[in-house]
Amino acid sequence: MMQAKIQRLLPFFTLALLFVALTIATPHFLTKVNLSSVARQTAVINMMALGMTPVIISGGIDISVGSILA
């Protein structure tokens, strides 16, 4: 039971550790300018992922999304 919980939370801990390490290594990593730049660069992919989530959950996997984006 505990091992399953650790496996489920491991990606979040890894992401947090990555943020801390990059913030220490690069002082400009967690600035407002950098975070807004990342948000702008990933906006289209995020919108497509949000739209595909209900489709995948309902079992109707549609693989044409990548070709539509290209």
C-alpha positions in Angstrom: 0.0 0.0 0.0 2.8 2.4 0.9 4.8 1.5 -2.1 1.9 2.3 -4.4 1.4 5.7 -2.8 5.1 6.4 -3.3 5.0 5.4 -6.9 1.9 7.6 -7.4 3.6 10.7 -5.8 7.1 10.1 -7.3 6.5 12.3 -10.5 5.4 15.2 -8.3 8.4 14.9 -6.1 10.7 14.6 -9.1 9.2 17.7 -10.6 9.6 19.7 -7.4 13.2 18.5 -7.1 13.8 19.6 -10.7 12.4 23.0 -10.0 14.5 23.5 -6.9 17.7 22.3 -8.7 17.1 24.5 -11.7 16.3 27.5 -9.5 19.6 27.0 -7.7 21.6 26.5 -10.8 20.0 29.3 -12.8 18.9 32.4 -10.9 16.5 33.5 -13.7 14.6 30.2 -13.9 11.6 31.1 -11.7 11.2 34.7 -12.9 7.9 36.1 -14.2 9.3 36.6 -17.7 10.6 33.0 -18.0 7.4 31.4 -16.6 5.2 33.5 -19.0 7.5 32.5 -21.9 7.1 28.8 -21.1 3.3 29.3 -20.8 3.1 31.0 -24.2 5.2 28.3 -25.8 3.1 25.4 -24.5 -0.3 27.0 -24.8 -1.3 25.2 -28.0 -0.2 21.8 -26.8 -1.9 22.3 -23.4 -5.2 23.2 -25.2 -5.1 20.1 -27.3 -4.2 18.0 -24.3 -7.2 19.4 -22.4 -9.5 18.7 -25.3 -8.2 15.1 -25.8 -8.5 14.2 -22.1 -12.2 13.5 -22.1 -11.9 11.6 -25.4 -9.2 9.3 -24.0 -11.0 8.8 -20.7 -14.2 7.8 -22.6 -12.2 5.2 -24.6 -12.3 6.9 -28.0 -8.6 7.4 -28.5 -8.1 9.7 -31.5 -4.5 9.7 -32.9 -5.2 12.3 -35.6 -4.5 15.2 -33.2 -0.8 15.3 -33.9 -1.3 15.5 -37.6 -3.9 18.3 -37.2 -1.4 20.3 -35.1 1.4 19.8 -37.6 
